[in-house]
Each structure stands twice: as C-alpha cells, then as structure tokens.
Amino acid sequence: MSTSASETWQPPFGFSPVESKLPGVTVYAPALKVETGPEALTYKCPRCGATTAYDPAAASVICANCGYGQPLEAQVVGRAAAVSEFTVDTLARQQRGWASERRALHCDACGADLSLAPNDLSTSCPFCGSNRVAARAASEDALRPAHLIPFKIQPDRCPALAREWLGRGWLHPAGLSAAAGSARFTGIYLPFWTFSARVVADWRAEVGYERTRQVYDAGREEWRTETVIDWRWENSRVVAPAHDQLEPATTKAGAALLERVANFDLNALTAFDPGFLAGWQAQPYEIPLPTAWDTARAKMRERAKQACRDDIASAHVRNLSVAAAFEDEVWRYVLLPVYLAPYRFEGRVYQLMINGQTGGVAGQKPVAWAKVWLVAAALLTPGVLLALLGLPLTLAAGLGTPLIGIGGLLFVAGLALSGFIVWQATQAGLP
C-alpha cells in the first residue's frame, strides 16, 4: 500500500486500534461497547441558577428565588403500572441509581441512610432527630424505583394536622397538642415493595355436621332431644388472589406506625421522574426484594388459609391442612410520600408520621396514667361502697344482702370497664 493510500485508508466502522506486538504495525479490533446510563440531572433554575424544588400544590418544579416553574409531565398509571417478574434477567435489566444528582447522608445514631438533593443543608435525621449525620457518596448500585406517588399535602399543613391528632382522646396529658409546635417535619419518600400473586390453595379437613336425635332418659323417664356431630373428610380448592400488597422496604420508620398510616391510593402511582425528588429527601430500600417477598408470601398464605376456612360450610372443623401454590408472582419497587417528625414532650422524644398523599396521621402519644387509674378507681368505688354498706346491715339485722348483691354486680361491671380502659391506654401508648 502506498503512503498516500495508507494515509487516506480508514478502519471499518466500529473498529478501533488496539495494542500491537509488532513494531510499525497497527492492529484494529471491534470496539468494546460501553453501556452508558442517562446523564445525572441537576435541577437548577434556568433563569437565575438557584436550586429548584418540587411543589406539590403546583405539581411543578419551582424556583423559590425567582418563581420560575417547570411542570412535570410524568404519566399517572395507577394500578396499571408495569410489574416485574421474579427472574434473574428481570433484575439485571432494572435501572439503577436515582437518575439525578443526589448526595447520601448516614445517621450515626440510628443507622438510617438517606438521599438528599445536592444543596440540601439538612443536618438532622428525620427518623430519630439526631444531628450525628455524615455525608457520603450516593450509591448508584441500588435499583431505581419505577413508580412513585407524588406529595399532595403541603408542608405547611403538617403542624395543624399534628396538633389536631395530638389533641384527640382523654387518655393523654392535657396540653399535648401544643407539642406539635416543637415538631420539625421532613418530607421523605419511603421505599416500598408491592406484590401480586394468584394463590391456589387446596384444603383437606374433617368437617362436622350437626343433627338432632331423640334419646330416652331413663332417670327422668322421658325422651329428650340431643345434638350430635357427624364427621367426614372433605377437600376442595380455593383461589385467593392478592393484589398490590404493600410491604415497607425500610426498618427505620417503624412497622407499626407505617401500617397505621400507609392507606395510600395506589391509583395515583406515577411513572418515576427524578424531578419529583427535587428538594425532597428519599430513602433507598433497606429490606431486599427476596426478604420482603418472604414476608408477603407468609401473609398471603394466612389469608389463603382463612379463605379455605370460610369455604367450609360448617362451624365444626378439625385437622385442617392447606397446601398453597403461588402463580403469576410479580412485584414493583415504589416510593411513597411521608412526613416524619420527632417531637418532645416532658423531656422525652416521640415520633409523628403523616401520609403525604392523604394527610392521615399516626404516631406515639404519652399516656396520662394518673388520669387512667383515677377513672378506674371511680368505676370500682360504687360497688365497693354498696358492699361495705350492706355488710353491717346483714350482720345486724339480715337486711343488707340485696345491697351486697348489687354492690358485687357493680364491682364486677366496674372491674370489666376499668380493665378495658387500661387496655385502651396500653394500646394508645404503643409505638
């Protein structure tokens, strides 16, 4: 090949030079394909360059500095949102990272990991309120949520919602609602898995059916009717589908509180757009998919077992066995909006949680036990006093027996009612 020809020759498309072991000889080979994800987005105002944030009222990314707004056009897909199967290929194809520039924050007190906007100056943990937090590089290895429900409740509504909820119920200390003023609410997208499956349950049991028969009672010399139960083995099949069962993928928010507040309307599920996270915190999943699926499957089995029990047309059942098979198992990874706030009351810290879509509130409330025991004592006192009044009358003239009887009935009723109140107070004080 002549010099001019070699200078004008170009390698075929898709080939690039590689290391050659022969001096003066250039070797070409097919170029390696490098998979590149979308460039991380940064949400800066195109007018003034300030940081923007998603505004639930405007459903737009808004600049607080100059007021510029950019609507988000993510599609609301609801329960028709795409689902994924339990296959290795499916997991391998899932997108990773947050698709926008984020930074990570780790709480040294409770161990929570959070994702924040790059310019978020927050230095306290929304789960425990600790200031012992440290910045870290955001991981790009975790699965990216495919859907979320955007915040609908404005942050400025949270104090009023908390105040109203804290003020409910006589079991709690007076002035508790004022503690809402110490709560600093943080809007955070919490991770959840949703699971759907078709559960086919085959059951087998001994089922008893009542019948009556006439029996002669020799002692009384009369016929009487008695009920007997005829037992026989039966079996059948029940189909118990499970749709969009929510399982939290966080351990820091508290399962009991999440269960009380997680009445989300999944018809509002929206395709993931990193713009919804602008200016808001988010938590990556802590509970991996296989672990969450084990928990969900156990709950589905219990519901299938109950469906089998309901399928039996008799109240008499023994030796029930159920074999459940799962079909068409699918899952989603979603983010759901929640406001978190620790609040202080009489030197102790309690947790508040508000559903960022519906405004539902759950949390921890201290119990005024002195008030509870006072009410319980008031309920027991009438019965005790009547019994004490009737005792000397009975000893003196034999006239106090009715008073003792009435006092005993009142005491038993008061004991039952006070026990119920104490149980209510115990439940109210649970986290």
C-alpha positions as CSV (number, residue, x, y, z in Angstrom):
1,M,0.0,0.0,0.0
2,S,1.4,3.4,-1.0
3,T,2.0,6.1,1.6
4,S,-0.9,8.3,0.2
5,A,-3.2,5.3,0.2
6,S,-2.3,4.4,3.8
7,E,-2.9,8.0,4.8
8,T,-6.4,8.0,3.3
9,W,-7.4,4.5,4.5
10,Q,-9.8,4.4,7.4
11,P,-10.7,1.3,9.5
12,P,-14.2,-0.1,9.2
13,F,-17.0,1.4,11.3
14,G,-16.9,0.1,14.9
15,F,-13.2,-0.9,14.8
16,S,-10.6,0.9,16.9
17,P,-6.8,0.4,17.3
18,V,-5.5,-2.0,19.9
19,E,-2.1,-2.8,21.3
20,S,0.2,-4.4,18.7
21,K,3.2,-6.6,19.5
22,L,4.7,-6.0,16.1
23,P,6.7,-2.7,15.7
24,G,5.3,-0.4,12.9
25,V,2.1,-2.5,12.5
26,T,-1.2,-1.0,13.6
27,V,-3.9,-3.6,14.6
28,Y,-7.6,-2.8,14.7
29,A,-10.3,-4.8,16.5
30,P,-14.1,-4.3,17.1
31,A,-14.5,-1.6,19.7
32,L,-15.9,-2.5,23.1
33,K,-19.5,-1.4,23.7
34,V,-19.8,0.7,26.8
35,E,-23.2,0.9,28.3
36,T,-23.9,4.4,29.5
37,G,-26.9,5.4,31.5
38,P,-28.6,8.8,31.3
39,E,-26.7,11.7,32.5
40,A,-27.5,12.7,36.1
41,L,-29.8,15.6,36.1
42,T,-29.3,18.7,38.2
43,Y,-32.3,20.9,39.0
44,K,-31.1,24.4,38.6
45,C,-33.3,27.4,37.7
46,P,-32.6,28.3,34.0
47,R,-33.3,32.0,34.8
48,C,-31.2,32.6,38.0
49,G,-29.3,29.4,38.6
50,A,-30.8,28.8,42.1
51,T,-31.8,25.4,43.3
52,T,-35.4,24.4,42.5
53,A,-37.7,22.0,44.3
54,Y,-40.9,20.1,43.6
55,D,-44.0,21.9,44.7
56,P,-47.0,19.6,45.5
57,A,-49.5,22.4,45.0
58,A,-48.3,23.4,41.6
59,A,-47.2,19.8,40.6
60,S,-44.2,21.6,39.2
61,V,-40.5,22.1,39.9
62,I,-40.4,25.7,41.3
63,C,-37.6,28.1,41.9
64,A,-38.1,29.8,45.3
65,N,-35.8,32.6,44.3
66,C,-37.5,33.9,41.1
67,G,-40.7,31.9,40.9
68,Y,-39.9,30.1,37.7
69,G,-41.8,26.9,37.3
70,Q,-41.4,23.8,35.1
71,P,-44.4,21.4,35.1
72,L,-43.7,17.6,35.4
73,E,-45.4,15.6,32.7
74,A,-44.9,12.1,34.2
75,Q,-47.8,9.8,33.4
76,V,-50.2,8.7,36.1
77,V,-50.5,5.0,35.5
78,G,-52.2,3.8,38.8
79,R,-52.6,0.1,39.4
80,A,-51.9,-0.5,35.7
81,A,-48.2,0.4,36.5
82,A,-45.8,-2.1,35.0
83,V,-44.8,-5.0,37.1
84,S,-41.7,-7.2,37.1
85,E,-41.4,-11.0,37.4
86,F,-39.1,-12.9,39.8
87,T,-36.3,-13.7,37.3
88,V,-32.6,-13.0,37.2
89,D,-32.9,-11.4,33.8
90,T,-35.6,-9.0,35.1
91,L,-33.4,-7.9,38.0
92,A,-30.4,-7.5,35.7
93,R,-32.5,-5.2,33.4
94,Q,-33.6,-2.9,36.2
95,Q,-32.3,0.7,36.1
96,R,-30.0,1.7,38.9
97,G,-29.4,4.9,40.8
98,W,-31.6,8.0,41.2
99,A,-31.3,9.4,37.7
100,S,-30.4,12.8,39.2
101,E,-27.6,14.3,41.1
102,R,-28.0,13.3,44.8
103,R,-25.9,13.0,47.9
104,A,-26.2,10.4,50.6
105,L,-26.5,11.1,54.4
106,H,-25.8,8.5,57.0
107,C,-27.1,8.8,60.6
108,D,-24.6,7.5,63.2
109,A,-27.3,7.4,65.8
110,C,-30.0,5.1,64.2
111,G,-28.1,3.9,61.1
112,A,-30.5,5.4,58.6
113,D,-29.3,6.1,55.1
114,L,-30.9,9.0,53.2
115,S,-30.8,10.5,49.7
116,L,-30.8,14.3,49.6
117,A,-30.7,17.0,46.9
118,P,-27.1,18.1,46.4
119,N,-27.7,21.5,48.0
120,D,-29.9,20.3,50.9
121,L,-28.4,21.7,54.1
122,S,-30.4,19.5,56.4
123,T,-28.1,18.0,59.1
124,S,-30.7,16.1,61.3
125,C,-32.1,12.7,60.8
126,P,-35.9,12.6,60.2
127,F,-36.2,9.2,61.9
128,C,-34.6,9.9,65.3
129,G,-33.9,13.7,65.2
130,S,-30.1,13.1,65.8
131,N,-27.6,15.6,64.4
132,R,-24.9,12.9,64.2
133,V,-25.1,12.6,60.5
134,A,-22.3,12.3,57.9
135,A,-22.3,12.9,54.2
136,R,-21.4,10.0,51.8
137,A,-21.2,9.5,48.1
138,A,-24.6,8.4,46.8
139,S,-24.7,4.8,45.6
140,E,-25.6,4.1,42.0
141,D,-25.9,0.3,42.5
142,A,-29.3,0.1,44.1
143,L,-32.4,-0.5,42.0
144,R,-34.2,2.6,40.7
145,P,-37.9,2.9,41.6
146,A,-40.1,2.7,38.6
147,H,-43.0,4.5,40.1
148,L,-43.9,6.8,43.0
149,I,-46.8,8.7,44.4
150,P,-46.0,12.5,44.5
151,F,-46.6,14.6,47.6
152,K,-50.1,16.1,47.7
153,I,-50.1,17.5,51.2
154,Q,-48.3,20.8,51.5
155,P,-45.6,21.0,54.3
156,D,-47.3,24.0,55.9
157,R,-50.4,21.8,56.7
158,C,-48.4,19.4,58.8
159,P,-48.4,21.3,62.1
160,A,-52.2,21.7,62.1
161,L,-52.7,18.0,61.2
162,A,-50.4,17.0,64.0
163,R,-52.0,19.4,66.5
164,E,-55.5,18.1,65.8
165,W,-54.3,14.5,66.1
166,L,-52.3,15.0,69.3
167,G,-55.4,16.7,70.9
168,R,-57.6,13.7,70.5
169,G,-58.5,11.4,73.4
170,W,-58.8,11.9,77.1
171,L,-56.2,9.2,77.9
172,H,-53.4,11.6,77.1
173,P,-51.9,14.5,79.0
174,A,-53.5,17.9,78.8
175,G,-51.6,20.3,76.6
176,L,-50.2,17.6,74.4
177,S,-51.4,19.3,71.2
178,A,-49.1,22.2,72.0
179,A,-46.1,19.8,71.5
180,A,-46.8,19.9,67.8
181,G,-45.0,23.3,67.8
182,S,-41.7,21.5,68.6
183,A,-42.1,19.1,65.6
184,R,-40.0,19.8,62.5
185,F,-41.5,17.9,59.7
186,T,-39.3,16.4,56.9
187,G,-40.9,15.2,53.7
188,I,-39.3,12.0,52.6
189,Y,-40.1,9.4,50.0
190,L,-40.0,6.0,51.7
191,P,-39.3,2.7,49.8
192,F,-42.0,0.0,49.5
193,W,-42.4,-3.2,47.5
194,T,-45.8,-4.2,46.1
195,F,-46.6,-7.8,45.4
196,S,-49.3,-9.5,43.5
197,A,-49.9,-13.2,43.0
198,R,-52.5,-15.8,42.3
199,V,-52.6,-18.2,45.3
200,V,-54.2,-21.6,44.7
201,A,-55.0,-23.3,48.0
202,D,-56.1,-27.0,48.2
203,W,-57.6,-27.9,51.6
204,R,-58.5,-31.1,53.3
205,A,-60.2,-31.4,56.7
206,E,-62.7,-33.2,58.8
207,V,-65.9,-31.3,58.7
208,G,-68.7,-31.9,61.3
209,Y,-72.4,-31.5,60.6
210,E,-74.9,-31.2,63.4
211,R,-78.1,-33.3,63.6
212,T,-80.6,-34.0,66.3
213,R,-81.9,-37.2,67.6
214,Q,-84.3,-38.4,70.3
215,V,-82.8,-40.2,73.3
216,Y,-84.7,-41.8,76.2
217,D,-83.6,-40.6,79.6
218,A,-84.2,-43.5,81.9
219,G,-83.5,-41.4,85.0
220,R,-86.2,-38.9,84.2
221,E,-88.3,-41.4,82.3
222,E,-88.7,-39.1,79.4
223,W,-87.5,-38.6,75.8
224,R,-85.1,-35.6,75.2
225,T,-83.5,-34.1,72.1
226,E,-79.8,-34.1,71.8
227,T,-77.4,-32.7,69.2
228,V,-74.7,-34.9,67.7
229,I,-72.0,-34.1,65.2
230,D,-71.3,-36.4,62.2
231,W,-67.7,-36.0,61.0
232,R,-66.5,-36.7,57.5
233,W,-63.4,-35.9,55.4
234,E,-63.8,-33.2,52.7
235,N,-61.5,-31.4,50.4
236,S,-61.7,-28.6,47.8
237,R,-59.7,-25.8,46.1
238,V,-59.8,-22.1,46.7
239,V,-58.3,-19.3,44.6
240,A,-57.2,-16.4,46.7
241,P,-55.6,-13.6,44.5
242,A,-53.5,-11.0,46.2
243,H,-53.3,-7.6,44.5
244,D,-50.7,-4.8,45.2
245,Q,-49.8,-5.9,48.7
246,L,-47.6,-3.2,50.2
247,E,-44.5,-4.2,52.1
248,P,-42.3,-1.5,53.6
249,A,-38.6,-1.7,52.5
250,T,-37.4,0.4,55.5
251,T,-36.7,-0.6,59.0
252,K,-36.2,2.9,60.4
253,A,-39.7,4.3,60.2
254,G,-41.3,1.7,62.4
255,A,-43.6,-1.1,61.1
256,A,-46.4,-0.4,63.5
257,L,-46.6,3.3,62.5
258,L,-46.3,2.6,58.8
259,E,-49.1,0.1,59.0
260,R,-51.4,2.7,60.6
261,V,-50.6,5.5,58.1
262,A,-50.0,3.5,54.8
263,N,-53.5,3.9,53.4
264,F,-52.1,5.1,50.1
265,D,-54.3,5.2,47.0
266,L,-52.2,3.3,44.5
267,N,-54.4,4.5,41.7
268,A,-52.2,7.6,41.9
269,L,-49.0,5.7,41.0
270,T,-46.9,7.8,38.6
271,A,-44.0,6.9,36.4
272,F,-40.8,7.8,38.1
273,D,-39.3,11.2,37.3
274,P,-36.3,12.5,39.3
275,G,-38.0,15.9,39.3
276,F,-40.4,14.7,42.0
277,L,-37.3,14.2,44.3
278,A,-36.0,17.8,43.7
279,G,-35.8,19.4,47.1
280,W,-37.1,16.3,49.0
281,Q,-35.4,13.5,50.8
282,A,-35.7,9.9,49.8
283,Q,-34.6,6.7,51.4
284,P,-33.2,3.8,49.4
285,Y,-34.6,0.3,50.2
286,E,-33.1,-1.5,53.2
287,I,-35.1,-4.7,53.0
288,P,-34.1,-6.6,49.9
289,L,-36.6,-8.0,47.5
290,P,-36.3,-11.7,48.5
291,T,-36.8,-10.9,52.2
292,A,-39.8,-8.7,51.6
293,W,-41.3,-11.4,49.3
294,D,-40.9,-14.0,52.1
295,T,-42.9,-11.7,54.4
296,A,-45.6,-11.0,51.8
297,R,-45.9,-14.7,50.9
298,A,-46.4,-15.6,54.6
299,K,-49.3,-13.1,54.8
300,M,-50.8,-14.4,51.6
301,R,-50.7,-18.0,52.9
302,E,-52.5,-16.9,56.1
303,R,-55.2,-15.2,54.0
304,A,-55.5,-18.3,51.8
305,K,-55.9,-20.4,54.9
306,Q,-58.6,-18.2,56.1
307,A,-60.3,-18.3,52.7
308,C,-60.2,-22.1,52.9
309,R,-61.8,-22.0,56.4
310,D,-64.5,-19.7,55.0
311,D,-65.1,-22.1,52.2
312,I,-66.2,-24.8,54.6
313,A,-70.0,-24.7,55.2
314,S,-69.8,-25.7,58.9
315,A,-68.6,-24.2,62.1
316,H,-67.1,-27.6,63.1
317,V,-63.7,-28.2,61.5
318,R,-60.7,-30.2,62.7
319,N,-57.4,-31.5,61.2
320,L,-57.4,-28.7,58.6
321,S,-54.4,-28.8,56.2
322,V,-53.8,-26.4,53.4
323,A,-51.3,-26.6,50.5
324,A,-50.9,-23.2,48.8
325,A,-49.2,-22.8,45.4
326,F,-48.2,-19.4,44.1
327,E,-48.7,-18.4,40.4
328,D,-48.1,-15.2,38.4
329,E,-45.9,-13.6,41.1
330,V,-45.0,-10.0,40.2
331,W,-43.5,-7.1,42.1
332,R,-42.8,-3.4,41.9
333,Y,-40.4,-1.1,43.7
334,V,-42.1,2.2,44.5
335,L,-41.6,5.4,46.6
336,L,-44.4,6.7,48.7
337,P,-44.6,10.2,50.4
338,V,-44.5,10.6,54.2
339,Y,-43.7,13.4,56.6
340,L,-41.7,12.5,59.6
341,A,-41.1,14.5,62.8
342,P,-39.7,13.7,66.2
343,Y,-41.4,15.9,68.9
344,R,-40.6,16.4,72.5
345,F,-42.9,16.3,75.5
346,E,-41.8,16.5,79.1
347,G,-38.2,15.6,78.2
348,R,-38.9,12.6,76.1
349,V,-38.9,12.2,72.3
350,Y,-41.8,10.7,70.3
351,Q,-42.4,10.1,66.6
352,L,-45.0,11.5,64.3
353,M,-45.8,10.4,60.8
354,I,-48.1,12.0,58.2
355,N,-49.2,10.4,55.0
356,G,-48.0,12.8,52.3
357,Q,-50.8,11.8,50.0
358,T,-53.9,11.6,52.2
359,G,-52.9,13.6,55.3
360,G,-53.5,10.6,57.7
361,V,-51.6,10.9,60.9
362,A,-50.0,8.2,63.2
363,G,-47.5,8.4,65.9
364,Q,-46.6,7.9,69.5
365,K,-48.5,9.5,72.3
366,P,-47.7,9.6,76.0
367,V,-50.5,8.3,78.3
368,A,-51.6,10.1,81.4
369,W,-51.6,7.1,83.7
370,A,-52.6,9.0,86.8
371,K,-55.8,10.0,85.0
372,V,-56.4,6.4,83.8
373,W,-56.0,5.0,87.3
374,L,-58.3,7.7,88.8
375,V,-61.1,6.8,86.3
376,A,-60.6,3.1,87.1
377,A,-60.9,3.7,90.8
378,A,-64.0,5.8,90.3
379,L,-65.6,2.9,88.4
380,L,-64.8,0.4,91.2
381,T,-65.9,2.6,94.1
382,P,-69.7,2.4,93.9
383,G,-69.6,-1.4,94.0
384,V,-67.2,-1.4,97.0
385,L,-69.2,1.2,98.9
386,L,-72.5,-0.7,98.5
387,A,-70.9,-4.0,99.6
388,L,-69.4,-2.3,102.6
389,L,-72.7,-0.7,103.5
390,G,-74.6,-3.9,103.1
391,L,-72.2,-6.0,105.3
392,P,-73.0,-4.4,108.7
393,L,-76.8,-4.4,107.9
394,T,-76.6,-8.0,107.1
395,L,-74.7,-8.8,110.3
396,A,-77.0,-6.7,112.4
397,A,-80.5,-7.3,111.0
398,G,-80.0,-9.5,108.0
399,L,-81.3,-6.7,105.7
400,G,-78.1,-5.9,103.7
401,T,-78.0,-9.0,101.4
402,P,-79.6,-7.1,98.4
403,L,-77.0,-4.3,98.8
404,I,-74.2,-6.7,98.9
405,G,-75.5,-8.4,95.7
406,I,-76.0,-5.1,93.9
407,G,-72.5,-4.0,95.1
408,G,-71.0,-7.2,93.8
409,L,-72.6,-6.7,90.4
410,L,-71.5,-3.1,90.2
411,F,-67.9,-4.1,91.2
412,V,-67.7,-6.8,88.5
413,A,-69.1,-4.3,85.9
414,G,-66.6,-1.6,87.0
415,L,-63.8,-4.1,87.0
416,A,-64.5,-5.1,83.4
417,L,-64.9,-1.5,82.3
418,S,-61.8,-0.3,84.0
419,G,-59.8,-3.3,82.6
420,F,-61.0,-2.2,79.1
421,I,-59.9,1.4,79.7
422,V,-56.4,0.2,80.9
423,W,-56.1,-2.0,77.8
424,Q,-57.0,1.0,75.7
425,A,-54.4,3.1,77.4
426,T,-51.8,0.4,76.9
427,Q,-52.6,0.2,73.2
428,A,-52.6,4.0,72.9
429,G,-49.1,4.1,74.4
430,L,-47.6,1.6,71.9
431,P,-45.3,2.9,69.2
